Amino acid sequence: MTNPGEQVTVAFLAAMSSIHTVRWVHEMAHHGYNIHLITMHSPTPHNLLDKQITLHRLPFAAPHGYVLNTLSLRAILRRIKPAFLHTHYAGGYGTLSRRTCFHPTLLSFWGSDVLLVPSHSKWKNWMIRANLLAADYLASTSVAMKVQTERLVKPRRPIALTPFGVDGTTYYPRPDRESSTVCTIGTVKSLESVYGIEYLLRAFAIVVKRNPNRPLRLLIVGGGSLRTELEQLAVELRVAHLTDFTGKVPACAVPDYLRRLSVYVCLSLSESFGVSVLEASACGLPVVVSDVGGLPEVVKDGVTGFIIPKQNAEAAAGAIERLITDPQLAADMGCAGRAFVMEHYEQKYTGDRMARLYCDILREERVGSA
């Protein structure tokens, strides 16, 4: 979406270890931009870059690198002369971006950086606000985060909405799901308190108790600090023999795990957007989510799934029961979810949306410098 014959250089400042960073740089390169990714984080074996992306590694590691890499980042930016710097995450990299004093800068915030970090301390609140105010342009992955950010600061320009996308050719339904005799309830989340895995276990235990003759399984995909505690809770709830904890899995394995499920459940206590829910919907799964953050934005209640009150295992159990006892309802919601994702959140659509923002920034900067 750049002008014919023109290749604009854009610098990305972000964690290469994030699958979302890798998706964004590839998508913007696909739109014709000359992308330079600047990072202090190491790649994972599953987050490799295409040859058209130029990688710059900063010398100092996080967390001290968010301060110590200031001069190195300035030197890289002087050398490559980008049209603008696109910084991802309002916390650490946002701090480094602010200290570098480069303009124009687009700052994308992803979730906990604006939803949780400002409440940790007065100093962190000041830091996030300072980083947001230092950027020339702001972008949010969800309406919920946009609203929260507008409570923190008064942006100099309207905040753009640039949601994460889902690749519909990677996340797709399993053709023979209807032939399975076992209903598998599951989630793909880190095993941390904010993601409400405790409530999923309690809801599953309620469903098992109410449906003693129905073949049920619970699949919990992800690693985290609470694994031992959650495994013990499964024992106490007498569902350990029906529950599988996979531990952490690579991103490339997630679609296959999703295709093993009958119902996807996300009972987070705080959630910035809900890309895991969109991935589940793209796989044709009906979903059950809590009414927090950006989750209500990615679920059409009663159409693609159910939205329930947070920290309410009984409500979650009721929604799950409706889906496992009514296969046609579950199938209809799964189909509707897939259609919803392909229309509004398919990766090409969200990439086009970011590319339009890039064009708007370039146009405004050209007018301003004329």
Residue pairs with C-beta under 8 A, 6 or more apart in sequence:
1 31
1 32
1 352
1 355
1 356
1 358
1 359
2 8
2 31
2 32
2 33
2 359
2 362
7 32
7 33
7 34
8 32
8 33
8 34
8 83
8 358
8 362
9 33
9 34
9 35
9 36
9 80
9 81
9 82
9 83
10 28
10 33
10 34
10 35
10 36
10 82
10 83
10 84
10 85
10 86
10 358
11 36
11 38
11 76
11 77
11 80
11 82
11 84
11 85
11 86
12 21
12 24
12 25
12 28
12 35
12 36
12 37
12 38
12 86
12 88
13 38
13 39
13 73
13 85
13 86
13 87
13 88
13 93
13 96
13 97
14 21
14 24
14 37
14 38
14 39
14 86
14 87
14 88
14 89
14 93
15 21
15 39
15 41
15 88
15 89
15 93
16 22
16 37
16 39
16 41
16 42
16 43
16 47
16 49
16 55
17 41
17 42
17 43
17 44
17 47
18 47
18 88
19 46
19 47
19 251
20 88
20 110
20 164
20 275
21 37
21 39
21 47
21 88
22 47
22 48
22 49
23 164
23 165
23 347
24 88
24 354
25 35
25 37
25 49
25 53
26 49
26 50
26 53
27 165
27 347
27 350
27 351
27 354
27 355
28 35
28 351
28 354
28 355
28 358
29 35
29 50
29 52
29 53
30 351
31 351
31 352
31 355
31 358
33 358
34 54
35 52
35 53
35 54
36 53
36 54
36 55
36 56
36 76
36 80
36 82
37 49
37 53
37 54
37 55
37 56
38 56
38 58
38 73
38 76
39 55
39 56
39 57
39 58
40 57
40 58
40 59
40 60
40 61
40 62
40 65
40 69
41 62
43 49
44 250
45 250
46 250
46 251
46 252
47 251
49 55
54 80
56 76
58 65
58 69
58 72
58 73
59 65
59 68
59 69
59 72
60 68
60 69
60 72
62 92
63 92
65 96
66 92
66 93
66 95
66 96
67 95
67 96
67 99
69 96
70 96
70 99
70 100
73 96
73 100
73 102
74 100
74 102
77 85
77 100
77 102
83 361
83 362
83 365
84 104
84 105
84 106
84 136
84 137
84 361
84 362
84 365
85 97
85 100
85 102
85 104
85 105
85 106
86 105
86 106
86 108
87 93
87 94
87 96
87 97
87 105
87 106
87 107
87 108
87 135
88 107
88 108
88 110
89 108
89 109
89 110
89 113
90 107
90 109
90 113
90 114
90 117
90 128
90 131
90 132
91 113
91 117
91 127
91 128
91 131
94 107
94 109
94 113
94 128
94 131
94 132
94 134
94 135
95 127
95 131
97 105
97 107
97 131
97 134
97 135
98 130
98 131
98 134
98 135
103 136
104 136
104 137
104 361
104 365
105 134
105 135
105 136
105 137
106 135
106 136
106 137
106 138
106 139
106 357
106 361
107 131
107 132
107 134
107 135
107 137
107 138
107 139
108 138
108 139
108 140
108 141
108 162
109 132
109 138
109 139
109 140
109 141
109 145
109 149
110 141
110 272
110 273
111 141
111 145
111 271
111 272
111 273
111 293
112 270
112 272
113 128
114 128
114 132
114 145
114 148
114 149
114 152
115 144
115 145
115 148
115 270
115 272
115 293
116 194
116 270
117 124
117 128
118 124
118 125
118 128
118 129
118 152
119 125
125 152
128 152
129 152
129 153
132 138
132 149
132 152
132 153
132 155
133 153
133 156
136 156
136 157
137 157
137 160
137 357
137 361
138 149
138 155
138 157
138 159
138 160
139 159
139 160
139 161
139 162
139 354
139 357
140 146
140 149
140 159
140 160
140 161
140 162
141 161
141 162
141 163
141 164
141 272
141 273
141 294
142 161
142 163
142 272
142 273
142 274
142 293
142 294
142 297
143 161
143 294
143 297
144 272
144 273
144 293
144 294
144 297
145 272
145 273
145 293
145 294
146 159
146 161
149 155
149 159
150 159
160 357
160 360
161 353
162 350
162 353
162 354
162 357
163 273
163 345
163 350
163 353
164 273
164 275
164 278
164 345
164 350
165 345
165 346
165 347
165 348
165 349
165 350
165 351
166 275
166 278
166 279
166 282
166 341
166 345
166 346
166 347
167 346
167 347
168 282
168 341
168 342
168 346
168 347
170 255
171 255
171 258
171 279
171 282
171 283
172 255
172 282
172 283
172 284
172 338
173 259
173 283
173 284
173 285
173 334
173 338
174 259
174 260
174 283
174 284
177 259
177 262
177 284
178 327
178 331
180 262
181 215
182 215
182 216
182 217
182 262
183 214
183 215
183 216
183 217
183 262
183 263
183 324
184 216
184 217
184 218
184 219
184 260
184 261
184 262
184 263
185 200
185 204
185 207
185 216
185 217
185 218
185 219
185 261
185 262
185 263
185 265
185 320
185 324
186 218
186 219
186 220
186 221
186 257
186 258
186 260
186 261
186 263
186 264
186 265
187 195
187 197
187 200
187 219
187 220
187 221
187 222
187 264
187 265
187 266
187 267
187 276
188 221
188 222
188 254
188 257
188 258
188 264
188 276
188 279
188 280
189 195
189 197
189 220
189 221
189 222
189 266
189 268
189 276
190 222
190 223
190 224
191 197
191 220
191 222
191 223
191 224
191 225
191 226
191 227
191 230
191 245
192 224
192 225
192 226
193 226
193 269
194 268
194 269
194 270
195 266
195 267
195 268
195 269
196 266
196 267
196 268
196 269
196 290
196 310
196 311
197 220
197 226
197 230
197 267
198 230
198 233
199 267
199 311
199 312
199 313
199 316
200 218
200 220
200 265
200 267
200 316
201 218
201 230
201 233
201 234
201 237
201 239
201 243
202 237
202 313
202 317
203 265
203 267
203 313
203 314
203 316
203 317
203 320
204 216
204 218
204 237
204 239
204 242
204 243
204 317
204 320
205 237
205 238
205 239
206 313
206 314
206 317
207 216
207 317
207 320
207 321
207 324
208 216
208 239
208 242
210 317
210 321
211 321
211 324
211 325
214 324
216 242
216 324
217 242
217 243
217 244
218 234
218 239
218 242
218 243
218 244
219 243
219 244
219 246
219 257
219 260
219 261
220 230
220 243
220 244
220 245
220 246
221 246
221 249
221 254
221 257
222 246
222 247
222 248
222 249
223 247
223 248
224 248
227 245
227 247
230 245
231 240
231 245
234 240
234 243
246 257
249 257
254 279
255 279
255 283
258 264
258 279
258 280
258 283
258 285
259 283
261 280
261 283
261 285
262 285
262 323
262 324
262 330
263 285
263 286
263 287
263 288
263 320
263 323
263 324
263 330
264 277
264 280
264 281
264 285
264 286
264 287
264 288
264 305
265 287
265 288
265 289
265 316
265 320
266 274
266 276
266 277
266 280
266 287
266 288
266 289
266 290
266 295
267 288
267 289
267 290
267 308
267 310
267 311
267 316
268 289
268 290
268 292
268 293
268 295
268 310
269 290
269 292
269 310
269 311
270 292
270 293
271 290
271 292
271 293
271 294
271 295
272 293
272 294
273 293
273 294
273 297
273 298
274 289
274 293
274 294
274 295
274 297
274 298
274 299
275 298
277 287
277 289
277 295
277 298
277 299
277 305
278 298
278 341
278 345
280 287
280 337
281 287
281 298
281 299
281 304
281 305
281 334
281 337
281 338
281 340
281 341
282 337
282 338
282 341
282 342
283 338
284 334
284 335
284 337
284 338
285 334
285 337
286 304
286 305
286 323
286 329
286 330
286 333
286 334
286 337
287 299
287 304
287 305
287 306
287 333
287 337
288 305
288 306
288 308
288 316
288 319
288 320
288 323
289 295
289 296
289 298
289 299
289 305
289 306
289 307
289 308
290 307
290 308
290 309
290 310
290 311
290 312
290 316
291 307
291 308
291 309
291 310
292 310
295 307
296 307
298 345
299 305
299 306
299 307
300 336
300 340
301 307
303 333
303 336
303 340
304 333
304 336
304 337
304 340
305 333
305 337
306 319
306 322
306 323
308 315
308 316
308 318
308 319
309 315
322 329
323 329
323 330
323 333
324 330
343 349
